[in-house]
Amino acid sequence: MSKRTLSALELAVLGLLSRSPASGYDIRKMFAESPMGHFSGSPGAIYPVLNRLVARGLLKASMDLRNAMRPRRLFTPSPEGEKAFEAWLRAPVTREDVVHGVETLTLRFAFLSELEAPATRTFLESYATECASVASELTAWLEGPGRKLDLHGRLALTQGRDLYVTRKEWAQSALAAMPGASSARKRRKAGSR
């Protein structure tokens, strides 16, 4: 398998198939009938993705012959596909991710339920940390060189900073909503005494 990075659409398809085998038509329907509709569900997008993932050894295809009149080609992740998908889920959140890949981070978070809770907590903690770091840098820039910007420039930069603050707050609230979050907070407080 080549080490080429998977696209967001390829990751979305791999994630959906990790939950349950499906045909290309099934995947197109999932995109059309869910909030994942911003991914192209057209046959011209989905079938080439499926074929690429099969060619790269990340998916296996089999024929479902239960309906002889309409046989379907079903796709499931191969062991290599399962490893690649899990590696993506467990990858550390980086500054590059929060600055240029927030859509892919959101997609990753949606599939993190496939793993144990500590992986989700690690993701959320690092997401919050990276967002806070970028927000802090933008604040420092606003208070330094950014003072020379005109009103529109300052407001645009403030909006960008506020988006990172909001994302950090979302990650913190998601952490608080995670099962076991209250007992983890109690353990941390007890340990700091």
Disulfide bonds with the S-S distance in Angstrom:
none
